[in-house]
Amino acid sequence: MKYVLSVVLLLAAPALHAQWSDVADDDEQSAWLEQQAAATEAYHARIAAAMATSKDVREQAFAEVLRRPAAMPGNPVPGSDAPSRPVPRDAAAEARLRALATRAGDDRLANQLLIAAIADPASRVRIEAARRWQAAEAGNATPLFHAALSPDALLVEARRTTFARTHMYEVVRWMSSAYLRHPLSSTELAALSGGEAYDAEEAATMAAMALWAGGATPAHHRLVDACRGNSLRATPTRAADCRHLATLLVEESDSVLDRMVGLSMLRELAGDNAERAAIDAQRRTMDWQMLQWGRIAQQQPRDGAEQFVRLLRDESIQGERQLAERVLQEAGVPLTPPAGWSPPRY
């Protein structure tokens, strides 16, 4: 258990620690979590300082991701529509980010790291990074979700897009490699591992995944609200625009979250029972694959971290669906659910 917690704390310890400290089952566990949070914060500060001296704009941007203030206790998960608490303004960080923005140019990955480094969705630097990403990858709808657009503007701009790609695994691979270039010292390792088994590549990869989830996941809730119910009649083109973007999220995205959102939107737009049934079948298959992936992972040491890292080394795997299918294939589990299966509802 300690190994798993230390890996996750390495991901985003300050943010998650506030949540876990509420569920610590005893004083010893709570004290251990405090130690992990402090050790992770110190490690991130050390390697951020080292990366900030690099001439590589990506490394400098990643340093800002590591320096990003943790969510205050009670803040919502990124991408939710719950009200957030303001993070105190950091003039020095803002100056660094503006300087990096002038150097990021059309480097998509550098711009994605800048987006992940900035918590405020209305930040001019963040919006401009999204715009540079979109300009460098004109057919991609995903950067538009980071550009602080109204739903109407987002739908109009998305008309000319042909795919929706987060490049999540590519960015995670890069962040993982950055962690590995700055390994834990013996003192940091002792503090973070608690003497338990530790694998540097696994920890780096899972840390990168958590950083992605904490800062680079696009928000969809305003789009979903604009594409259902009475909102569909707000403009003559609204339904067609919603259908176009929803189809991209389902068919041309590397993200399971995108596919879930797209299927939900398409179901709202469905014109008859046959279309709804086809959408439900796609969602049922996706639910099956995700649940089976989770079940298979739970049966492995460290919740399947070794397998996940091994598969992620294969750069032909570009998205979550591909990776999930490989996990199921290796376990001999069919990719489609048996007849009559339905996901558990809680």
C-alpha positions as CSV (number, residue, x, y, z in Angstrom):
1,M,0.0,0.0,0.0
2,K,2.8,2.4,0.8
3,Y,4.4,1.9,-2.6
4,V,1.2,2.9,-4.4
5,L,0.6,5.9,-2.2
6,S,4.2,7.1,-2.7
7,V,3.8,6.9,-6.4
8,V,0.6,8.8,-6.4
9,L,1.9,11.4,-4.0
10,L,4.8,11.9,-6.4
11,L,2.2,12.8,-9.0
12,A,0.5,15.7,-7.4
13,A,1.2,15.3,-3.7
14,P,0.2,18.7,-2.4
15,A,-3.1,18.7,-4.2
16,L,-4.1,15.1,-3.3
17,H,-2.7,15.1,0.2
18,A,-5.4,17.5,1.3
19,Q,-8.0,15.0,0.2
20,W,-6.2,11.9,1.6
21,S,-5.5,13.4,4.9
22,D,-9.3,13.5,5.5
23,V,-9.5,9.7,5.0
24,A,-6.3,8.7,6.8
25,D,-7.4,5.8,9.1
26,D,-5.1,6.7,12.0
27,D,-2.5,9.2,13.2
28,E,0.4,7.2,11.9
29,Q,-1.1,7.2,8.4
30,S,-1.8,10.9,8.6
31,A,1.8,11.6,9.7
32,W,3.1,9.5,6.9
33,L,1.0,11.4,4.3
34,E,2.4,14.7,5.7
35,Q,5.9,13.4,5.3
36,Q,5.2,12.3,1.7
37,A,3.7,15.7,0.8
38,A,6.6,17.6,2.2
39,A,9.2,15.3,0.5
40,T,7.4,15.6,-2.8
41,E,7.2,19.3,-2.6
42,A,10.9,19.5,-1.9
43,Y,11.8,17.2,-4.7
44,H,9.6,19.1,-7.2
45,A,11.2,22.4,-6.0
46,R,14.7,21.0,-6.5
47,I,14.2,19.6,-10.0
48,A,12.1,22.7,-11.1
49,A,15.0,24.9,-10.1
50,A,17.4,22.7,-12.2
51,M,15.1,22.6,-15.2
52,A,14.5,26.4,-15.1
53,T,18.2,26.8,-15.9
54,S,17.9,24.7,-19.1
55,K,18.0,26.3,-22.5
56,D,15.2,23.9,-23.6
57,V,11.8,25.8,-23.5
58,R,10.0,22.5,-22.8
59,E,12.1,21.9,-19.7
60,Q,11.5,25.4,-18.5
61,A,7.8,25.1,-19.1
62,F,7.8,21.8,-17.2
63,A,9.5,23.5,-14.3
64,E,6.5,25.8,-14.2
65,V,4.1,22.8,-14.2
66,L,6.0,21.5,-11.1
67,R,5.9,24.9,-9.4
68,R,2.1,25.3,-10.1
69,P,0.3,26.0,-6.8
70,A,-1.7,23.0,-5.6
71,A,-5.4,23.3,-5.5
72,M,-6.7,24.6,-2.3
73,P,-8.5,22.1,-0.1
74,G,-12.1,21.9,-1.3
75,N,-11.3,23.0,-4.9
76,P,-13.0,21.1,-7.6
77,V,-11.5,18.5,-9.9
78,P,-10.1,20.3,-13.0
79,G,-12.7,20.6,-15.7
80,S,-15.7,20.5,-13.3
81,D,-18.2,23.3,-13.1
82,A,-17.9,23.7,-9.3
83,P,-16.8,27.1,-8.1
84,S,-13.1,27.4,-7.4
85,R,-11.1,29.3,-4.8
86,P,-8.7,31.9,-6.2
87,V,-5.0,31.1,-6.1
88,P,-2.9,34.0,-4.9
89,R,-1.2,35.9,-7.7
90,D,2.5,35.2,-8.2
91,A,4.0,38.1,-10.2
92,A,7.3,36.3,-10.6
93,A,5.7,33.2,-12.0
94,E,3.6,35.3,-14.3
95,A,6.7,37.0,-15.6
96,R,8.4,33.7,-16.2
97,L,5.4,32.3,-18.1
98,R,5.2,35.4,-20.3
99,A,8.9,35.0,-21.1
100,L,8.4,31.4,-22.0
101,A,5.4,32.1,-24.1
102,T,7.6,34.3,-26.4
103,R,9.9,31.4,-27.0
104,A,7.3,28.5,-27.3
105,G,6.5,29.4,-30.9
106,D,4.8,26.6,-32.7
107,D,6.2,23.9,-30.4
108,R,3.0,22.1,-29.6
109,L,4.3,20.2,-26.6
110,A,5.9,23.3,-25.1
111,N,2.5,25.1,-25.5
112,Q,0.7,22.2,-23.9
113,L,3.1,22.3,-20.9
114,L,2.4,26.1,-20.6
115,I,-1.3,25.3,-20.5
116,A,-0.8,22.7,-17.8
117,A,1.3,25.2,-15.8
118,I,-1.4,27.8,-15.6
119,A,-4.5,27.2,-13.4
120,D,-6.5,30.2,-14.5
121,P,-8.5,29.3,-17.6
122,A,-8.8,33.0,-18.4
123,S,-5.1,33.7,-18.3
124,R,-4.0,35.5,-21.4
125,V,-0.7,33.5,-21.5
126,R,-2.7,30.2,-21.3
127,I,-5.2,31.3,-24.1
128,E,-2.3,32.4,-26.4
129,A,-0.6,29.0,-25.8
130,A,-3.8,27.3,-26.8
131,R,-4.0,29.5,-29.9
132,R,-0.4,28.7,-30.9
133,W,-1.1,25.0,-30.5
134,Q,-4.2,25.3,-32.6
135,A,-2.4,27.3,-35.3
136,A,0.3,24.6,-35.4
137,E,-2.3,21.9,-35.7
138,A,-5.2,23.6,-37.5
139,G,-7.4,20.5,-37.9
140,N,-7.4,19.7,-34.1
141,A,-10.4,20.7,-32.1
142,T,-8.8,20.0,-28.7
143,P,-6.8,23.3,-28.3
144,L,-10.1,25.2,-28.7
145,F,-11.2,23.8,-25.3
146,H,-8.3,25.6,-23.7
147,A,-8.9,28.9,-25.4
148,A,-11.6,30.3,-23.0
149,L,-14.2,30.4,-25.8
150,S,-17.9,30.7,-25.3
151,P,-19.8,27.6,-26.5
152,D,-21.1,29.5,-29.5
153,A,-17.5,30.5,-30.5
154,L,-16.2,27.1,-29.8
155,L,-18.8,25.4,-32.0
156,V,-18.2,27.9,-34.9
157,E,-14.4,27.5,-34.8
158,A,-14.7,23.7,-34.5
159,R,-16.5,23.6,-37.9
160,R,-13.2,23.5,-39.7
161,T,-11.6,20.9,-37.5
162,T,-11.3,17.2,-38.5
163,F,-10.0,15.5,-35.4
164,A,-9.7,16.0,-31.6
165,R,-6.4,14.9,-30.3
166,T,-5.0,15.5,-26.8
167,H,-1.6,13.8,-27.4
168,M,-1.9,12.7,-23.8
169,Y,0.5,9.8,-24.0
170,E,3.1,11.7,-26.0
171,V,3.1,14.4,-23.4
172,V,3.2,11.9,-20.6
173,R,6.1,10.1,-22.2
174,W,8.0,13.4,-22.4
175,M,7.2,14.3,-18.8
176,S,8.2,10.9,-17.6
177,S,11.6,11.2,-19.4
178,A,12.1,14.6,-17.7
179,Y,11.5,13.1,-14.3
180,L,14.0,10.3,-15.1
181,R,16.6,12.9,-16.1
182,H,16.4,14.2,-12.5
183,P,16.3,11.1,-10.3
184,L,15.6,11.1,-6.6
185,S,18.5,11.5,-4.3
186,S,19.1,8.7,-1.8
187,T,17.5,10.9,0.9
188,E,14.5,11.7,-1.2
189,L,14.1,8.1,-2.2
190,A,14.1,7.0,1.5
191,A,11.5,9.6,2.3
192,L,9.2,8.9,-0.6
193,S,9.4,5.1,-0.7
194,G,9.3,4.4,3.0
195,G,11.7,1.6,2.4
196,E,9.2,-0.2,0.2
197,A,9.9,-1.4,-3.4
198,Y,10.4,1.5,-5.8
199,D,10.7,1.5,-9.6
200,A,11.9,4.9,-11.0
201,E,10.2,4.5,-14.5
202,E,6.9,3.4,-13.0
203,A,6.9,6.3,-10.5
204,A,7.9,8.8,-13.2
205,T,5.2,7.6,-15.6
206,M,2.4,7.6,-13.0
207,A,3.6,11.0,-11.8
208,A,3.3,12.3,-15.3
209,M,-0.2,10.9,-15.7
210,A,-1.3,12.7,-12.5
211,L,0.2,16.0,-13.6
212,W,-1.6,15.6,-16.9
213,A,-4.9,14.9,-15.1
214,G,-4.4,17.9,-12.8
215,G,-3.6,20.5,-15.4
216,A,-4.0,19.5,-19.0
217,T,-7.4,17.8,-19.2
218,P,-9.9,20.0,-21.1
219,A,-13.2,21.0,-19.7
220,H,-16.4,20.0,-21.6
221,H,-19.2,20.9,-19.3
222,R,-20.2,24.2,-21.0
223,L,-20.2,22.5,-24.4
224,V,-22.4,19.6,-23.2
225,D,-24.8,22.1,-21.7
226,A,-25.0,24.0,-25.0
227,C,-25.7,20.8,-26.9
228,R,-28.7,19.5,-25.1
229,G,-32.3,20.4,-24.4
230,N,-33.6,23.8,-25.3
231,S,-30.1,25.0,-26.0
232,L,-30.0,23.1,-29.2
233,R,-32.5,25.6,-30.6
234,A,-30.5,28.6,-29.7
235,T,-29.2,29.1,-33.2
236,P,-30.2,27.5,-36.6
237,T,-26.8,25.7,-36.9
238,R,-26.4,24.7,-33.2
239,A,-27.6,21.0,-33.7
240,A,-25.4,20.5,-36.8
241,D,-22.4,22.1,-35.1
242,C,-22.9,20.0,-32.0
243,R,-23.1,16.8,-34.0
244,H,-19.9,17.6,-35.9
245,L,-17.9,18.2,-32.8
246,A,-19.4,15.2,-30.9
247,T,-18.6,12.9,-33.8
248,L,-15.0,14.1,-33.7
249,L,-14.8,13.4,-30.0
250,V,-16.1,9.9,-30.5
251,E,-14.3,8.9,-33.7
252,E,-11.2,11.0,-33.8
253,S,-10.0,11.4,-30.2
254,D,-7.3,9.6,-28.2
255,S,-9.1,10.2,-24.9
256,V,-11.7,8.1,-23.2
257,L,-13.1,11.2,-21.6
258,D,-13.6,12.8,-25.0
259,R,-15.4,9.7,-26.3
260,M,-17.7,9.6,-23.2
261,V,-18.6,13.2,-23.7
262,G,-19.1,12.8,-27.5
263,L,-21.3,9.8,-27.0
264,S,-23.4,11.6,-24.5
265,M,-23.8,14.5,-26.9
266,L,-24.7,12.2,-29.8
267,R,-27.3,10.5,-27.7
268,E,-28.9,13.8,-27.0
269,L,-28.9,14.6,-30.7
270,A,-30.2,11.2,-31.8
271,G,-33.2,11.3,-34.1
272,D,-34.7,7.9,-33.4
273,N,-34.5,4.8,-31.2
274,A,-32.3,3.0,-33.7
275,E,-29.6,5.7,-33.5
276,R,-29.9,5.8,-29.7
277,A,-29.4,2.0,-29.6
278,A,-26.3,2.2,-31.7
279,I,-24.9,4.9,-29.4
280,D,-25.8,2.9,-26.3
281,A,-23.9,-0.1,-27.8
282,Q,-20.8,1.9,-28.3
283,R,-21.0,3.2,-24.7
284,R,-21.6,-0.3,-23.5
285,T,-18.4,-1.6,-25.2
286,M,-16.4,1.3,-23.8
287,D,-17.7,0.7,-20.3
288,W,-16.8,-3.0,-20.7
289,Q,-13.3,-2.3,-21.8
290,M,-12.7,0.3,-19.0
291,L,-14.1,-1.9,-16.3
292,Q,-12.1,-5.0,-17.5
293,W,-9.0,-2.9,-17.7
294,G,-9.5,-1.8,-14.1
295,R,-10.2,-5.4,-13.0
296,I,-7.1,-6.7,-14.8
297,A,-4.9,-4.0,-13.3
298,Q,-6.2,-4.7,-9.8
299,Q,-5.1,-8.3,-10.1
300,Q,-1.5,-7.3,-10.8
301,P,1.2,-5.9,-8.5
302,R,1.0,-2.2,-8.0
303,D,-2.3,-2.0,-9.8
304,G,-0.8,-2.9,-13.2
305,A,1.8,-0.1,-13.2
306,E,4.5,-2.4,-14.8
307,Q,2.2,-3.4,-17.7
308,F,1.0,0.2,-18.2
309,V,4.6,1.5,-18.4
310,R,5.7,-1.4,-20.7
311,L,2.8,-0.7,-23.1
312,L,3.4,3.0,-23.0
313,R,6.9,2.4,-24.3
314,D,5.3,1.3,-27.5
315,E,4.9,4.6,-29.4
316,S,2.4,3.1,-31.8
317,I,0.0,3.3,-28.9
318,Q,-1.3,6.8,-29.1
319,G,-4.5,6.7,-27.1
320,E,-6.3,5.2,-24.2
321,R,-8.5,3.0,-26.3
322,Q,-5.5,1.4,-28.0
323,L,-3.8,0.7,-24.7
324,A,-7.0,-0.7,-23.1
325,E,-7.5,-3.0,-26.0
326,R,-3.9,-4.3,-25.6
327,V,-4.4,-4.9,-21.9
328,L,-7.5,-7.0,-22.7
329,Q,-5.9,-8.9,-25.5
330,E,-2.9,-9.8,-23.3
331,A,-5.4,-11.1,-20.7
332,G,-7.4,-13.1,-23.2
333,V,-10.5,-10.9,-22.5
334,P,-12.8,-10.2,-25.5
335,L,-13.0,-6.6,-26.6
336,T,-16.8,-6.6,-26.7
337,P,-19.1,-7.5,-23.8
338,P,-21.1,-10.7,-23.7
339,A,-24.7,-10.6,-24.8
340,G,-26.9,-9.2,-22.0
341,W,-24.0,-7.6,-20.1
342,S,-24.6,-4.1,-18.7
343,P,-22.3,-2.0,-16.6
344,P,-23.0,-1.7,-12.8
345,R,-24.8,1.4,-11.8
346,Y,-24.1,3.1,-8.5
